[in-house]
Amino acid sequence: MKNISVIGSGTMGNGIAHTFAQFGYKVSLIDVNEIALEKAIQTITKNLDRQIAKGSISENQKADALNNITNFTNVKEGVKNADLVVEAATENVDLKLSIFREIDSSAPADAILASNTSSISITKIASVTNRGDKVVGMHFMNPVPVMKLVEVIRGYQTSDETTKTIMQLAASLEKVPVEVNDYPGFVANRILMPMINEAIYTLYENVAGVYEIDTVMKLGMSHPMGPLQLADFIGLDVCLAILKVMQDGFGNPKYAPCPLLVNMVMAGKKGVKSGEGFYKYTAGSKELVVSEKFA
Ligand SMILES: NC(=O)c1ccc[n+]([C@@H]2O[C@H](COP(=O)([O-])OP(=O)(O)OC[C@H]3O[C@@H](n4cnc5c(N)ncnc54)[C@H](O)[C@@H]3O)[C@@H](O)[C@H]2O)c1
């Protein structure tokens, strides 16, 4: 594996491109939005500088990593020499299905097609291609250059060979790959999202406030951040979407999203990205301030 095409240059796509480029792979970074591509290169440069400041890479390694990345706005062009395509575009089923139809017809016949989706079925994505055995989930965690885990998700048709190749590839990036089967939420979100949803119910039912709930989980369970703060970081819209996929996929009401989460998303309170969720975020401030709504 030499040539990796990454589709989507947002939060995850730029981190995935950064990581592959840092470990010597040639990366074609593809986004339909030219501004997103420019922003991605700025973010990657800033994050490589941070690694230099920490002493984990040299100036030369930074230059090599940046040289390994080429930007594309055309998907067909960007995947035509790929050994592996990692799709990290917006979490939307119809969008992902149309991207996979396109890359199945444009990428080399032996290329592996992976998705970084948080919740969409790999089996469903594979069903629109003519190479179901070569479609797999490669679920990186945010921030990608820092987080060690990669969930490798086997769709119904994913072959042993594809799984093995992706496990080895993840290890070559100094990540720890874990193989899981394709059921809603995979493992990470199947366990995390009900915990976050329960924390929101605990607030909704007035058992305790935002500060108290997060403090119990931080100091009582040694979690690095509380579930409500984590939900703000992930994005409340993303949490809602994943819970709905699990509710629909299992047909089990235990995954039903808390009405407070639904209301907050409808009101545009999506967490860090919108400036307010359970906490209020002011640019440049590191102080954690509970939103007035819950104070
Ligand atoms: N944010 C997280 O913490 C996280 C963690 C793990 C997995 N994921 C998954 O990773 C994927 C990307 O999430 P994100 O947070 O980086 O989203 P994002 O919104 O930051 O970035 C998505 C990018 O995809 C681009 N895009 C949209 N349609 C495209 C197309 N047809 N072709 C090429 N590019 C296109 C957009 O312009 C945007 O730049 C999603 O599937 C998400 O579920 C996200």
The ligand as an SDF file (V2000), in Angstrom:
LIG
                    3D

 44 48  0  0  0  0  0  0  0  0999 V2000
  -15.9600   14.2280   14.3630 N   0  0  0  0  0  0  0  0  0  0  0  0
  -15.6900   13.1130   15.0260 C   0  0  0  0  0  0  0  0  0  0  0  0
  -15.3510   13.1390   16.2330 O   0  0  0  0  0  0  0  0  0  0  0  0
  -15.7650   11.7690   14.3190 C   0  0  0  0  0  0  0  0  0  0  0  0
  -15.1500   10.6630   14.9140 C   0  0  0  0  0  0  0  0  0  0  0  0
  -15.1360    9.4420   14.2410 C   0  0  0  0  0  0  0  0  0  0  0  0
  -15.7680    9.3430   12.9900 C   0  0  0  0  0  0  0  0  0  0  0  0
  -16.3820   10.4460   12.4370 N   0  0  0  0  0  0  0  0  0  0  0  0
  -16.9740   10.2860   11.1090 C   0  0  0  0  0  0  0  0  0  0  0  0
  -16.0770   10.8380   10.1400 O   0  0  0  0  0  0  0  0  0  0  0  0
  -16.8180   11.3660    9.0360 C   0  0  0  0  0  0  0  0  0  0  0  0
  -16.4460   12.8240    8.8420 C   0  0  0  0  0  0  0  0  0  0  0  0
  -16.7890   13.5460   10.0120 O   0  0  0  0  0  0  0  0  0  0  0  0
  -16.1570   14.9860   10.3150 P   0  0  0  0  0  0  0  0  0  0  0  0
  -16.4750   15.2770   11.7340 O   0  0  0  0  0  0  0  0  0  0  0  0
  -14.7630   15.0490    9.8080 O   0  0  0  0  0  0  0  0  0  0  0  0
  -17.0850   15.8970    9.3670 O   0  0  0  0  0  0  0  0  0  0  0  0
  -16.7890   17.3740    8.8290 P   0  0  0  0  0  0  0  0  0  0  0  0
  -18.1300   17.9970    8.6420 O   0  0  0  0  0  0  0  0  0  0  0  0
  -15.7700   18.0610    9.6850 O   0  0  0  0  0  0  0  0  0  0  0  0
  -16.1000   17.1350    7.3870 O   0  0  0  0  0  0  0  0  0  0  0  0
  -16.7720   16.5530    6.3120 C   0  0  0  0  0  0  0  0  0  0  0  0
  -16.1090   17.0350    5.0130 C   0  0  0  0  0  0  0  0  0  0  0  0
  -16.6530   16.2620    3.9270 O   0  0  0  0  0  0  0  0  0  0  0  0
  -16.7300   17.1110    2.8050 C   0  0  0  0  0  0  0  0  0  0  0  0
  -17.6240   16.5330    1.8050 N   0  0  0  0  0  0  0  0  0  0  0  0
  -18.9770   16.5180    1.7980 C   0  0  0  0  0  0  0  0  0  0  0  0
  -19.4220   15.8950    0.6800 N   0  0  0  0  0  0  0  0  0  0  0  0
  -18.3190   15.4990   -0.0210 C   0  0  0  0  0  0  0  0  0  0  0  0
  -18.1320   14.8080   -1.2640 C   0  0  0  0  0  0  0  0  0  0  0  0
  -19.1510   14.4010   -2.0040 N   0  0  0  0  0  0  0  0  0  0  0  0
  -16.8630   14.5900   -1.6640 N   0  0  0  0  0  0  0  0  0  0  0  0
  -15.8080   15.0170   -0.9400 C   0  0  0  0  0  0  0  0  0  0  0  0
  -15.9310   15.6800    0.2440 N   0  0  0  0  0  0  0  0  0  0  0  0
  -17.1810   15.9140    0.6890 C   0  0  0  0  0  0  0  0  0  0  0  0
  -17.2180   18.4320    3.3870 C   0  0  0  0  0  0  0  0  0  0  0  0
  -16.9330   19.5130    2.4840 O   0  0  0  0  0  0  0  0  0  0  0  0
  -16.4060   18.5040    4.6960 C   0  0  0  0  0  0  0  0  0  0  0  0
  -15.1850   19.2100    4.5000 O   0  0  0  0  0  0  0  0  0  0  0  0
  -18.2900   11.1150    9.3510 C   0  0  0  0  0  0  0  0  0  0  0  0
  -18.6960    9.9260    8.7510 O   0  0  0  0  0  0  0  0  0  0  0  0
  -18.2960   10.9900   10.8690 C   0  0  0  0  0  0  0  0  0  0  0  0
  -19.3600   10.2240   11.3570 O   0  0  0  0  0  0  0  0  0  0  0  0
  -16.3660   11.6500   13.0630 C   0  0  0  0  0  0  0  0  0  0  0  0
  1  2  1  0
  2  3  2  0
  2  4  1  0
  4  5  1  0
  4 44  2  0
  5  6  2  0
  6  7  1  0
  7  8  2  0
  8  9  1  0
  8 44  1  0
  9 10  1  0
  9 42  1  0
 10 11  1  0
 11 12  1  0
 11 40  1  0
 12 13  1  0
 13 14  1  0
 14 15  2  0
 14 16  1  0
 14 17  1  0
 17 18  1  0
 18 19  2  0
 18 20  1  0
 18 21  1  0
 21 22  1  0
 22 23  1  0
 23 24  1  0
 23 38  1  0
 24 25  1  0
 25 26  1  0
 25 36  1  0
 26 27  1  0
 26 35  1  0
 27 28  2  0
 28 29  1  0
 29 30  1  0
 29 35  2  0
 30 31  1  0
 30 32  2  0
 32 33  1  0
 33 34  2  0
 34 35  1  0
 36 37  1  0
 36 38  1  0
 38 39  1  0
 40 41  1  0
 40 42  1  0
 42 43  1  0
M  CHG  2   8   1  16  -1
M  END
$$$$
